[in-house]
Amino acid sequence: MSTTRPDFAAPHWLVQLLRSKPVPIPWNMVVRAVLALTVPLAVGFWVGDITVGTMLSTGALPAVLSESAGPYRYRAIRLAGASAAAAAGYLVGLLAGPDVAASAIAVVLVAGISALISAAGSNASVAGLQMFVFCVLGTGQHATGVRVEHALGLFLLGAAWSLAVALASWTFRATSPERSAVAHVYIELAAMLSAADEATARVARNQLTTAMNTGYDRLLTARSWLSGRDAAYRELLNLLSATTQAVEAAVALVHTGRRAPAEVIDYLTTAAAAVLANQPLPPAPSPPPDADPGIKALYNGLIRINKGDDRKRRKPASPLRRLREWASSLISGPLTWLAALRLSYCVALAELVGWLIPLERSYWLTLTVGLVLKPDFGSVFGRAVLRGIGTVAGVAIGAVALGFGVHGWALVILIGLFAGGVAIGKVRNYGILSAFVTPLIILQTDLSTNGTWSVATARLVDTVLGCAIVLVFGYLLWPGSRRPRVGGLLADAMGVVSKYVERALTISGEDRLERSRARRKAYRALADLRTAFQQVVVEPSPNGRQAVAWWPVIAGLERVTDAVTQVIVHSGDLPDPAEVELVKAALAELAAAIREERWPVTMPLPESERLAGVADQVTAAFDAVRGPEPDRV
């Protein structure tokens, strides 16, 4: 008799945590990171002072860590803000560093301020993080013996160099990132129409939603700041807006399990190439004489793309208005204050541990706590685990470099490899990022003081202690950190989908713009919901288990939205308002059941043939909501 060994599957949260995002390597960002960090080191060797090179390279680091894709003006604002905030934090750290008490107070205050700044948006969040990180690093720079004004001057010079590298191609690439975003929408639309099965089509539709969100974000952001090249951005925005009819028709076609004719796919790929090359779009194909309404709607969408759209210029928001919105968010929402309190509390604990335990460079302990616990960057548990795993690997690499005394041009090459790894880790996985940024900072901050094997070992101890502080005091013992809250996000998304149902099925076809905005808001809300669930699904807690249980409901909501889109594409007349109210009432009952942690009550649904598809998908959503046990809702 033979026996087989049982297969032990890894926990779902661990698989999700270690999974790397399947995105292309951003080679342009890799090259910029390598140039930004290695050239200053080469200058340091050239002038015969490695301290100069490491401080210049440290000044270049904020822009490298904050680099992201997007319009050049957006990137300039983002990177300049991050570098300026880092310089301010660095100065505070330099001034407070020699005094232990002043250093601890400064770091805790900066930690709280950085958390509050994060509420102002993505760029502000990145700037707040850099301010905290370099405030902590600044507190340890007094050991180098460099005067404050010299250290700050070298830091600012390195920051200016990094900005120049990041934005050097602006002058001749101009609108290239925006053109790529629009062309990407056409490519994803073609991919969805080419999908061979429902599962592939569902993934392609999610990618199309992401591409459209990215395109609108880039173009609307660029146009809100630019005026000199406004005509070029207006043309691209019109091209993107003109895809609405084609997207709606494509979603409706795919929802019925059908594929598009080959000439439709050819047109979309050719149009993408024309947009990238800044050439006129090719003529749109005409629908076949015997085409059914679904295929005819798709061809009419291609004709609309060829004609373009006409959108009015968006009025830019004033800095005063943005400041008022940020202040309003601080006043109205306690979550930001709680996040600031948790970060400051854990940073204070790290400073206390660093004072009680004789650590060689205790600032690394505080730095670990801040990087892991930074609000709005995903799961605290996931970041702590990945930070620990990545740091073990990073310290091993750094230990080899320091133990074998790497110096000279070999050091420049090694720093270049780490810089490229940081650029890849930012888009792939936080653990990969930690594995490369750890030896990078070790070498930059410690090599000028003759680091040895013991330096790398000390960094490992500091990181493990920092992750332990976060996991125990910032996660396990922090009130509400493990309480399930993903249900509320799901209920909010149902409300947005319900508004789309109202707009799509009660507004006439003449008001296409308002209906299209409602559709984009619905799909964006569902995309954001997926992102939020992916952040907590890596936790072995009720939050993570609930996210896994609710995952089919997200797919159900997406199918409801697709079914509504199919109705407005294939139907000329509006449905009976009473039937639309039935759909809205059913979605409201689902949202209420989730918020109130109860089973949803069976609701009447439309019985007409026109809304049969919508009713079927809403019924499936009810079944998905009833999936989890009541005590896990």
VEXDREN-2710 file (C-alpha; in Angstrom, 1 decimal):
% VEXDREN-2710
k/r/px/py/pz
1/MET/0.0/0.0/0.0
2/SER/1.4/3.4/-1.0
3/THR/1.0/6.6/0.9
4/THR/1.1/10.1/-0.4
5/ARG/2.4/13.1/1.4
6/PRO/-0.3/15.7/2.0
7/ASP/0.1/19.0/0.3
8/PHE/0.5/21.9/2.8
9/ALA/-0.7/25.1/1.2
10/ALA/0.7/28.3/2.5
11/PRO/-1.8/30.6/4.2
12/HIS/-3.7/32.9/1.8
13/TRP/-2.4/36.0/3.6
14/LEU/1.2/34.9/3.2
15/VAL/0.8/34.2/-0.5
16/GLN/-0.7/37.6/-1.1
17/LEU/2.0/39.3/1.0
18/LEU/4.9/37.8/-0.8
19/ARG/3.4/38.1/-4.3
20/SER/5.2/40.4/-6.6
21/LYS/3.1/42.7/-8.8
22/PRO/3.3/41.6/-12.5
23/VAL/4.3/45.0/-13.9
24/PRO/7.0/45.8/-16.4
25/ILE/10.4/46.9/-15.0
26/PRO/10.5/50.7/-15.3
27/TRP/13.9/50.9/-17.0
28/ASN/13.8/54.7/-17.3
29/MET/13.4/55.0/-13.6
30/VAL/16.1/52.5/-13.0
31/VAL/18.6/54.5/-15.1
32/ARG/17.6/57.8/-13.4
33/ALA/18.1/56.3/-10.0
34/VAL/21.5/54.9/-10.9
35/LEU/22.7/58.2/-12.3
36/ALA/21.3/60.2/-9.4
37/LEU/23.0/58.2/-6.7
38/THR/26.3/57.1/-8.3
39/VAL/27.5/60.3/-9.9
40/PRO/27.8/62.1/-6.5
41/LEU/29.8/59.2/-5.1
42/ALA/32.1/59.4/-8.2
43/VAL/32.5/63.1/-7.5
44/GLY/33.4/62.3/-3.9
45/PHE/36.2/59.9/-5.0
46/TRP/37.4/62.4/-7.6
47/VAL/37.9/65.1/-5.0
48/GLY/39.3/62.6/-2.5
49/ASP/36.6/63.0/0.1
50/ILE/34.1/60.1/0.4
51/THR/32.1/62.1/3.0
52/VAL/31.3/64.7/0.3
53/GLY/30.1/62.0/-2.1
54/THR/27.9/60.2/0.5
55/MET/26.2/63.4/1.6
56/LEU/25.6/64.5/-2.0
57/SER/24.2/61.1/-2.7
58/THR/22.0/61.3/0.5
59/GLY/20.6/64.6/-0.9
60/ALA/19.7/62.8/-4.1
61/LEU/17.9/60.0/-2.3
62/PRO/14.5/61.8/-1.6
63/ALA/13.8/62.3/-5.3
64/VAL/14.8/58.7/-6.1
65/LEU/12.5/57.3/-3.4
66/SER/9.6/59.6/-4.4
67/GLU/9.9/59.0/-8.2
68/SER/6.7/58.0/-10.0
69/ALA/5.3/57.9/-13.4
70/GLY/3.2/60.8/-14.6
71/PRO/3.2/64.2/-16.4
72/TYR/6.5/66.1/-16.1
73/ARG/4.9/69.0/-14.3
74/TYR/3.3/66.7/-11.8
75/ARG/6.6/64.9/-11.2
76/ALA/8.4/68.2/-10.8
77/ILE/5.9/69.3/-8.1
78/ARG/6.1/65.9/-6.4
79/LEU/9.9/65.5/-6.4
80/ALA/10.6/69.2/-5.6
81/GLY/8.1/69.0/-2.7
82/ALA/9.6/65.7/-1.4
83/SER/13.2/67.1/-1.6
84/ALA/12.2/70.4/0.1
85/ALA/10.4/68.5/2.9
86/ALA/13.4/66.2/3.3
87/ALA/15.8/69.1/3.5
88/ALA/13.6/70.7/6.2
89/GLY/13.5/67.5/8.2
90/TYR/17.3/67.0/7.7
91/LEU/18.0/70.5/9.0
92/VAL/15.9/69.8/12.1
93/GLY/17.7/66.6/12.7
94/LEU/21.1/68.2/12.2
95/LEU/20.3/70.9/14.7
96/ALA/18.8/68.6/17.3
97/GLY/21.2/65.6/16.8
98/PRO/23.9/66.4/19.4
99/ASP/21.3/66.7/22.2
100/VAL/19.6/63.3/23.0
101/ALA/16.6/64.9/24.6
102/ALA/16.1/67.5/21.9
103/SER/16.6/64.9/19.2
104/ALA/13.9/62.6/20.6
105/ILE/11.4/65.5/21.0
106/ALA/12.1/66.7/17.4
107/VAL/11.7/63.3/15.9
108/VAL/8.4/62.7/17.7
109/LEU/7.0/66.1/16.7
110/VAL/8.1/65.6/13.1
111/ALA/6.5/62.2/13.0
112/GLY/3.1/63.6/14.1
113/ILE/3.3/66.5/11.6
114/SER/4.2/64.2/8.8
115/ALA/1.1/62.1/9.5
116/LEU/-1.1/65.1/9.5
117/ILE/0.4/66.4/6.3
118/SER/-0.5/63.0/4.7
119/ALA/-4.2/64.0/4.7
120/ALA/-3.5/66.6/2.0
121/GLY/-3.0/64.1/-0.8
122/SER/-0.5/61.7/-2.4
123/ASN/2.2/64.3/-3.0
124/ALA/1.9/65.7/0.5
125/SER/2.0/62.1/2.0
126/VAL/5.3/61.4/0.1
127/ALA/6.7/64.8/1.3
128/GLY/5.7/64.0/4.9
129/LEU/7.4/60.7/4.8
130/GLN/10.6/62.1/3.4
131/MET/10.6/64.9/6.0
132/PHE/10.4/62.3/8.8
133/VAL/13.0/59.9/7.3
134/PHE/15.6/62.5/6.8
135/CYS/14.9/64.2/10.1
136/VAL/15.8/60.8/11.7
137/LEU/18.9/60.4/9.5
138/GLY/19.9/64.0/10.3
139/THR/20.0/63.2/14.0
140/GLY/22.8/60.7/13.4
141/GLN/25.0/63.0/11.2
142/HIS/26.7/64.7/14.1
143/ALA/28.9/61.6/14.4
144/THR/30.5/62.5/11.1
145/GLY/31.9/65.8/12.4
146/VAL/30.6/67.8/9.4
147/ARG/29.3/71.3/10.2
148/VAL/25.6/71.8/9.9
149/GLU/25.8/74.4/7.1
150/HIS/28.2/72.2/5.1
151/ALA/26.0/69.1/5.5
152/LEU/22.9/71.0/4.5
153/GLY/24.6/72.6/1.6
154/LEU/25.8/69.3/0.2
155/PHE/22.3/67.8/0.8
156/LEU/20.7/70.6/-1.2
157/LEU/23.2/70.2/-4.0
158/GLY/22.6/66.5/-4.2
159/ALA/18.8/67.1/-4.3
160/ALA/19.2/69.6/-7.1
161/TRP/21.3/67.1/-9.1
162/SER/18.6/64.4/-8.6
163/LEU/15.8/66.7/-9.7
164/ALA/17.8/67.6/-12.8
165/VAL/18.3/63.9/-13.7
166/ALA/14.6/63.2/-13.2
167/LEU/13.4/66.1/-15.3
168/ALA/16.1/66.3/-17.9
169/SER/14.0/64.8/-20.7
170/TRP/11.1/67.2/-20.2
171/THR/12.3/69.5/-22.8
172/PHE/12.2/67.0/-25.7
173/ARG/9.6/64.5/-24.5
174/ALA/6.9/67.0/-23.5
175/THR/3.5/65.2/-23.6
176/SER/4.9/61.7/-24.1
177/PRO/3.7/60.4/-20.7
178/GLU/0.2/61.6/-21.5
179/ARG/0.2/60.2/-25.0
180/SER/1.3/56.8/-23.6
181/ALA/-1.6/56.9/-21.1
182/VAL/-4.2/57.6/-23.9
183/ALA/-2.6/54.9/-26.1
184/HIS/-2.7/52.5/-23.2
185/VAL/-6.5/52.9/-23.0
186/TYR/-6.9/51.8/-26.6
187/ILE/-4.6/48.8/-26.1
188/GLU/-6.5/47.7/-23.0
189/LEU/-9.8/48.1/-24.8
190/ALA/-8.5/45.9/-27.7
191/ALA/-7.3/43.4/-25.1
192/MET/-10.7/43.2/-23.5
193/LEU/-12.4/42.7/-26.8
194/SER/-10.0/40.0/-27.7
195/ALA/-10.5/38.0/-24.5
196/ALA/-11.2/34.3/-25.1
197/ASP/-13.1/33.6/-21.9
198/GLU/-15.0/35.4/-19.1
199/ALA/-12.2/35.2/-16.6
200/THR/-9.7/36.8/-19.0
201/ALA/-12.2/39.5/-20.0
202/ARG/-12.8/40.3/-16.3
203/VAL/-9.1/40.9/-15.7
204/ALA/-8.9/42.9/-18.9
205/ARG/-11.8/45.1/-17.9
206/ASN/-10.2/45.8/-14.6
207/GLN/-7.0/46.8/-16.4
208/LEU/-9.0/49.0/-18.8
209/THR/-10.6/50.8/-15.8
210/THR/-7.1/51.4/-14.3
211/ALA/-5.8/52.7/-17.6
212/MET/-8.8/55.1/-18.0
213/ASN/-8.4/56.3/-14.4
214/THR/-4.7/56.9/-14.9
215/GLY/-5.3/58.7/-18.2
216/TYR/-7.8/61.1/-16.7
217/ASP/-5.7/61.7/-13.7
218/ARG/-2.7/62.5/-15.7
219/LEU/-4.4/64.8/-18.2
220/LEU/-6.7/66.6/-15.8
221/THR/-3.8/67.1/-13.4
222/ALA/-1.6/68.4/-16.3
223/ARG/-4.2/70.8/-17.7
224/SER/-5.0/72.2/-14.2
225/TRP/-1.4/73.5/-14.1
226/LEU/-0.4/74.1/-17.8
227/SER/-1.4/76.8/-20.2
228/GLY/1.4/77.2/-22.7
229/ARG/0.8/73.8/-24.3
230/ASP/-2.9/73.6/-23.4
231/ALA/-3.9/72.8/-26.9
232/ALA/-1.9/69.6/-27.0
233/TYR/-3.4/68.5/-23.6
234/ARG/-6.9/69.5/-24.7
235/GLU/-6.5/67.3/-27.8
236/LEU/-5.4/64.3/-25.8
237/LEU/-8.2/64.8/-23.3
238/ASN/-10.7/65.0/-26.1
239/LEU/-9.4/61.7/-27.5
240/LEU/-9.6/60.0/-24.2
241/SER/-13.1/61.4/-23.5
242/ALA/-14.2/60.2/-27.0
243/THR/-13.6/56.6/-26.0
244/THR/-16.6/56.6/-23.6
245/GLN/-19.1/55.4/-26.2
246/ALA/-16.7/52.7/-27.4
247/VAL/-15.9/51.5/-23.9
248/GLU/-19.6/51.3/-22.9
249/ALA/-20.4/49.3/-26.1
250/ALA/-17.4/47.0/-25.5
251/VAL/-18.3/46.3/-21.9
252/ALA/-21.9/45.5/-23.0
253/LEU/-20.6/43.2/-25.8
254/VAL/-18.1/41.3/-23.6
255/HIS/-20.8/41.0/-20.9
256/THR/-22.8/38.9/-23.4
257/GLY/-19.7/36.6/-24.0
258/ARG/-19.1/37.8/-27.5
259/ARG/-15.8/38.9/-29.2
260/ALA/-15.3/41.9/-31.5
261/PRO/-14.6/41.6/-35.2
262/ALA/-10.9/41.6/-36.1
263/GLU/-11.0/45.0/-37.9
264/VAL/-12.2/46.6/-34.6
265/ILE/-9.1/45.2/-32.8
266/ASP/-6.9/46.4/-35.7
267/TYR/-8.3/49.9/-35.6
268/LEU/-7.7/50.2/-31.9
269/THR/-4.1/49.1/-32.1
270/THR/-3.4/51.3/-35.1
271/ALA/-5.1/54.2/-33.3
272/ALA/-2.8/53.6/-30.2
273/ALA/0.3/53.7/-32.5
274/ALA/-1.0/57.0/-34.1
275/VAL/-1.5/58.6/-30.7
276/LEU/2.1/57.6/-29.6
277/ALA/3.5/59.0/-32.8
278/ASN/1.4/62.2/-32.6
279/GLN/-0.2/61.4/-36.0
280/PRO/-3.8/61.7/-37.1
281/LEU/-6.1/58.7/-36.3
282/PRO/-6.8/56.3/-39.1
283/PRO/-10.3/56.3/-40.6
284/ALA/-12.8/54.4/-38.5
285/PRO/-14.3/51.3/-40.1
286/SER/-18.0/51.3/-41.0
287/PRO/-20.4/48.7/-39.4
288/PRO/-21.4/45.8/-41.5
289/PRO/-24.9/46.2/-43.1
290/ASP/-26.3/43.2/-41.2
291/ALA/-24.7/44.1/-37.8
292/ASP/-26.8/43.6/-34.7
293/PRO/-27.4/46.5/-32.3
294/GLY/-24.4/45.5/-30.0
295/ILE/-21.9/45.4/-32.9
296/LYS/-23.3/48.5/-34.4
297/ALA/-22.9/50.4/-31.1
298/LEU/-19.3/49.3/-31.0
299/TYR/-18.6/50.6/-34.5
300/ASN/-20.4/53.9/-33.7
301/GLY/-18.0/54.2/-30.7
302/LEU/-15.0/53.9/-33.0
303/ILE/-16.5/56.6/-35.2
304/ARG/-16.8/58.8/-32.1
305/ILE/-13.2/58.2/-31.3
306/ASN/-12.2/59.3/-34.8
307/LYS/-14.3/62.5/-34.5
308/GLY/-13.0/63.3/-31.0
309/ASP/-14.8/65.1/-28.2
310/ASP/-15.0/68.7/-27.0
311/ARG/-14.4/69.3/-23.4
312/LYS/-14.3/72.7/-21.7
313/ARG/-11.1/73.6/-19.9
314/ARG/-11.0/72.6/-16.2
315/LYS/-10.7/75.6/-13.9
316/PRO/-7.6/75.0/-11.7
317/ALA/-8.0/74.8/-8.0
318/SER/-6.3/77.6/-6.1
319/PRO/-3.7/76.8/-3.4
320/LEU/-6.0/78.5/-0.9
321/ARG/-8.8/76.1/-1.8
322/ARG/-6.6/73.1/-1.5
323/LEU/-5.4/74.3/2.0
324/ARG/-9.0/74.8/3.1
325/GLU/-9.9/71.2/1.9
326/TRP/-6.9/69.8/3.8
327/ALA/-7.9/71.7/7.0
328/SER/-11.5/70.6/6.6
329/SER/-10.4/66.9/6.3
330/LEU/-8.4/67.3/9.5
331/ILE/-11.3/68.8/11.4
332/SER/-14.0/66.4/10.2
333/GLY/-12.1/63.1/10.3
334/PRO/-10.6/61.6/13.4
335/LEU/-8.8/58.9/11.5
336/THR/-5.9/61.2/10.5
337/TRP/-5.4/62.3/14.1
338/LEU/-5.5/58.7/15.3
339/ALA/-2.9/57.8/12.7
340/ALA/-0.7/60.7/13.8
341/LEU/-1.1/59.7/17.5
342/ARG/-0.2/56.0/16.7
343/LEU/2.9/57.0/14.7
344/SER/4.1/59.5/17.4
345/TYR/3.4/57.0/20.1
346/CYS/5.5/54.3/18.5
347/VAL/8.3/56.6/17.5
348/ALA/8.5/57.8/21.1
349/LEU/8.7/54.2/22.2
350/ALA/11.5/53.6/19.7
351/GLU/13.4/56.6/21.1
352/LEU/12.9/55.3/24.6
353/VAL/14.2/51.9/23.7
354/GLY/17.2/53.4/21.9
355/TRP/18.0/55.4/25.1
356/LEU/17.6/52.4/27.4
357/ILE/19.5/49.9/25.2
358/PRO/23.0/50.7/24.2
359/LEU/22.5/50.6/20.4
360/GLU/25.3/51.8/18.2
361/ARG/23.1/53.9/15.9
362/SER/19.6/54.0/17.6
363/TYR/18.2/56.2/14.8
364/TRP/17.9/53.2/12.6
365/LEU/15.4/51.7/15.1
366/THR/13.3/54.9/14.9
367/LEU/13.6/55.0/11.1
368/THR/12.2/51.5/10.9
369/VAL/9.2/52.3/13.0
370/GLY/8.3/55.4/10.9
371/LEU/8.7/53.6/7.5
372/VAL/6.5/50.7/8.6
373/LEU/3.9/52.6/10.4
374/LYS/3.5/55.5/7.9
375/PRO/-0.2/56.0/7.5
376/ASP/-2.0/55.6/4.1
377/PHE/0.6/53.1/2.8
378/GLY/-1.3/49.9/3.2
379/SER/-1.4/47.2/5.9
380/VAL/0.8/47.8/9.0
381/PHE/1.2/44.1/9.5
382/GLY/2.1/43.4/5.9
383/ARG/4.7/46.3/5.8
384/ALA/6.2/45.1/9.1
385/VAL/6.7/41.6/7.9
386/LEU/8.0/42.6/4.5
387/ARG/10.3/45.1/6.1
388/GLY/11.7/42.5/8.3
389/ILE/12.2/39.9/5.5
390/GLY/13.6/42.5/3.2
391/THR/16.0/43.9/5.8
392/VAL/17.4/40.5/6.6
393/ALA/18.2/40.1/2.9
394/GLY/19.5/43.7/2.7
395/VAL/21.7/43.4/5.8
396/ALA/23.2/40.2/4.4
397/ILE/24.2/42.1/1.2
398/GLY/25.4/45.1/3.2
399/ALA/27.4/42.9/5.5
400/VAL/29.2/41.3/2.6
401/ALA/30.0/44.8/1.2
402/LEU/31.2/46.2/4.5
403/GLY/33.0/43.0/5.7
404/PHE/35.0/42.7/2.6
405/GLY/35.8/46.5/2.5
406/VAL/34.3/47.4/-0.8
407/HIS/35.6/50.8/-1.8
408/GLY/36.5/53.0/-4.8
409/TRP/34.8/52.3/-8.1
410/ALA/33.5/48.9/-6.9
411/LEU/31.5/50.8/-4.3
412/VAL/30.0/53.1/-7.1
413/ILE/29.0/50.0/-9.1
414/LEU/27.4/48.4/-6.0
415/ILE/25.5/51.6/-5.1
416/GLY/24.2/51.7/-8.7
417/LEU/22.9/48.1/-8.4
418/PHE/21.1/48.9/-5.2
419/ALA/19.7/52.1/-6.7
420/GLY/18.3/50.1/-9.6
421/GLY/16.8/47.6/-7.2
422/VAL/15.1/50.3/-5.3
423/ALA/13.4/51.6/-8.5
424/ILE/12.2/48.0/-9.3
425/GLY/11.1/47.3/-5.7
426/LYS/8.9/50.4/-5.6
427/VAL/6.6/49.0/-8.3
428/ARG/7.0/45.3/-7.6
429/ASN/7.0/44.6/-3.8
430/TYR/7.7/46.4/-0.6
431/GLY/10.0/43.5/0.5
432/ILE/12.1/43.9/-2.6
433/LEU/12.3/47.6/-1.9
434/SER/13.5/47.0/1.7
435/ALA/16.0/44.5/0.5
436/PHE/17.8/47.1/-1.7
437/VAL/17.2/50.3/0.3
438/THR/18.6/48.8/3.5
439/PRO/22.2/48.2/2.1
440/LEU/21.9/51.4/0.1
441/ILE/21.4/53.5/3.2
442/ILE/23.9/51.4/5.2
443/LEU/26.6/52.2/2.8
444/GLN/25.7/55.8/2.3
445/THR/25.5/56.6/6.0
446/ASP/28.2/54.3/7.4
447/LEU/30.9/53.8/4.9
448/SER/32.3/57.3/5.5
449/THR/32.8/56.3/9.1
450/ASN/34.7/53.1/8.3
451/GLY/31.7/50.7/8.7
452/THR/32.5/47.0/9.4
453/TRP/30.6/43.7/9.7
454/SER/29.3/44.9/13.1
455/VAL/27.5/47.8/11.4
456/ALA/25.4/45.5/9.3
457/THR/24.6/43.3/12.3
458/ALA/23.6/46.3/14.3
459/ARG/21.2/47.4/11.5
460/LEU/19.6/44.0/11.6
461/VAL/19.0/44.2/15.4
462/ASP/17.6/47.7/15.1
463/THR/15.2/46.7/12.3
464/VAL/13.9/43.6/14.2
465/LEU/13.3/45.7/17.3
466/GLY/11.6/48.4/15.2
467/CYS/9.3/45.8/13.5
468/ALA/8.5/44.3/16.9
469/ILE/7.5/47.7/18.3
470/VAL/5.2/48.3/15.4
471/LEU/3.6/44.8/15.5
472/VAL/3.1/44.8/19.3
473/PHE/2.2/48.4/20.1
474/GLY/1.1/49.7/16.7
475/TYR/-0.9/46.7/15.6
476/LEU/-1.7/44.0/18.2
477/LEU/-2.3/46.3/21.1
478/TRP/-3.6/49.4/19.2
479/PRO/-7.4/49.8/19.6
480/GLY/-9.3/48.9/16.5
481/SER/-6.3/47.9/14.3
482/ARG/-7.6/44.4/13.8
483/ARG/-11.3/45.2/13.8
484/PRO/-13.0/44.3/10.5
485/ARG/-13.8/47.5/8.6
486/VAL/-13.7/46.4/4.9
487/GLY/-17.5/45.9/5.0
488/GLY/-18.0/49.6/5.4
489/LEU/-15.9/50.2/2.3
490/LEU/-17.9/47.7/0.4
491/ALA/-21.2/49.3/1.5
492/ASP/-19.9/52.7/0.3
493/ALA/-19.0/51.3/-3.1
494/MET/-22.5/49.9/-3.4
495/GLY/-23.8/53.5/-2.8
496/VAL/-21.7/54.7/-5.7
497/VAL/-22.9/51.9/-8.0
498/SER/-26.5/52.8/-7.0
499/LYS/-26.0/56.4/-8.1
500/TYR/-24.7/55.1/-11.4
501/VAL/-27.9/53.0/-11.8
502/GLU/-30.0/56.1/-11.2
503/ARG/-27.9/58.3/-13.7
504/ALA/-27.6/55.6/-16.4
505/LEU/-31.2/54.4/-16.4
506/THR/-33.0/57.7/-15.9
507/ILE/-31.0/60.2/-17.9
508/SER/-31.7/60.5/-21.7
509/GLY/-29.0/59.7/-24.2
510/GLU/-28.6/63.4/-25.0
511/ASP/-26.9/64.1/-21.7
512/ARG/-24.1/61.6/-22.4
513/LEU/-21.5/63.5/-20.5
514/GLU/-23.2/63.3/-17.1
515/ARG/-24.0/59.6/-17.6
516/SER/-20.4/58.9/-18.6
517/ARG/-19.1/60.7/-15.5
518/ALA/-21.3/58.5/-13.3
519/ARG/-20.0/55.4/-15.0
520/ARG/-16.4/56.4/-14.5
521/LYS/-17.1/57.2/-10.8
522/ALA/-18.6/53.7/-10.3
523/TYR/-15.7/51.9/-12.0
524/ARG/-13.2/54.0/-10.1
525/ALA/-14.9/53.3/-6.8
526/LEU/-14.8/49.6/-7.6
527/ALA/-11.1/49.8/-8.5
528/ASP/-10.3/51.7/-5.3
529/LEU/-12.3/49.0/-3.4
530/ARG/-10.1/46.3/-4.9
531/THR/-7.0/48.2/-3.9
532/ALA/-8.3/48.6/-0.3
533/PHE/-9.1/44.9/-0.1
534/GLN/-5.7/43.9/-1.5
535/GLN/-4.0/46.0/1.3
536/VAL/-5.8/44.1/4.1
537/VAL/-6.0/40.6/2.5
538/VAL/-2.3/40.2/3.6
539/GLU/-3.3/40.2/7.3
540/PRO/-4.0/36.9/9.3
541/SER/-6.7/38.8/11.2
542/PRO/-10.5/39.2/11.0
543/ASN/-9.8/42.0/8.5
544/GLY/-7.9/39.8/6.2
545/ARG/-10.3/36.9/6.5
546/GLN/-13.3/39.1/5.9
547/ALA/-11.6/40.6/2.8
548/VAL/-11.2/37.1/1.4
549/ALA/-14.8/36.3/2.2
550/TRP/-16.1/39.5/0.6
551/TRP/-14.0/39.2/-2.5
552/PRO/-16.8/37.6/-4.6
553/VAL/-19.1/40.5/-3.8
554/ILE/-16.7/42.9/-5.5
555/ALA/-16.9/40.8/-8.7
556/GLY/-20.7/40.8/-8.3
557/LEU/-20.9/44.5/-8.1
558/GLU/-18.7/44.8/-11.2
559/ARG/-21.1/42.5/-13.0
560/VAL/-24.1/44.6/-11.9
561/THR/-22.3/47.7/-13.3
562/ASP/-21.6/45.9/-16.6
563/ALA/-25.2/44.8/-16.9
564/VAL/-26.4/48.4/-16.4
565/THR/-23.9/49.6/-19.1
566/GLN/-25.3/46.9/-21.4
567/VAL/-28.9/48.2/-20.9
568/ILE/-28.0/51.8/-21.9
569/VAL/-26.0/50.6/-25.0
570/HIS/-28.6/48.2/-26.3
571/SER/-31.8/50.0/-25.3
572/GLY/-33.1/53.1/-27.0
573/ASP/-35.8/54.0/-24.4
574/LEU/-35.4/54.5/-20.7
575/PRO/-36.7/51.7/-18.4
576/ASP/-39.7/52.2/-16.2
577/PRO/-38.6/54.5/-13.3
578/ALA/-40.4/52.2/-10.8
579/GLU/-38.2/49.3/-11.9
580/VAL/-35.1/51.5/-11.5
581/GLU/-36.2/52.2/-8.0
582/LEU/-36.4/48.5/-7.3
583/VAL/-32.8/48.0/-8.3
584/LYS/-31.7/51.0/-6.2
585/ALA/-33.7/49.7/-3.2
586/ALA/-32.0/46.2/-3.5
587/LEU/-28.5/47.7/-3.6
588/ALA/-29.5/49.9/-0.6
589/GLU/-30.6/46.8/1.3
590/LEU/-27.3/45.1/0.6
591/ALA/-25.3/48.1/1.8
592/ALA/-27.5/48.3/5.0
593/ALA/-27.1/44.6/5.7
594/ILE/-23.4/44.9/5.5
595/ARG/-23.2/47.9/7.7
596/GLU/-25.6/46.5/10.3
597/GLU/-24.0/43.0/10.2
598/ARG/-27.1/41.1/9.4
599/TRP/-28.4/38.9/6.6
600/PRO/-29.9/40.9/3.7
601/VAL/-33.7/40.8/3.3
602/THR/-34.9/39.4/-0.1
603/MET/-36.1/42.3/-2.2
604/PRO/-38.4/42.5/-5.2
605/LEU/-36.5/43.0/-8.5
606/PRO/-37.6/44.1/-12.0
607/GLU/-39.4/41.4/-14.0
608/SER/-39.2/43.1/-17.4
609/GLU/-36.9/41.7/-20.1
610/ARG/-35.1/44.9/-20.5
611/LEU/-33.7/44.8/-16.9
612/ALA/-33.5/41.0/-16.7
613/GLY/-29.7/41.0/-16.9
614/VAL/-29.4/43.6/-14.2
615/ALA/-31.8/41.7/-12.0
616/ASP/-29.9/38.5/-12.4
617/GLN/-26.6/40.1/-11.4
618/VAL/-28.2/41.8/-8.4
619/THR/-29.5/38.4/-7.3
620/ALA/-26.0/37.0/-7.7
621/ALA/-24.7/39.8/-5.6
622/PHE/-27.3/38.9/-2.8
623/ASP/-26.0/35.3/-3.0
624/ALA/-22.4/36.5/-2.6
625/VAL/-23.3/38.6/0.4
626/ARG/-25.0/35.7/2.1
627/GLY/-21.8/33.7/1.6
628/PRO/-19.9/34.6/4.8
629/GLU/-21.3/33.5/8.2
630/PRO/-23.3/36.2/10.1
631/ASP/-20.6/36.6/12.8
632/ARG/-18.0/37.4/10.1
633/VAL/-20.0/40.1/8.3
END
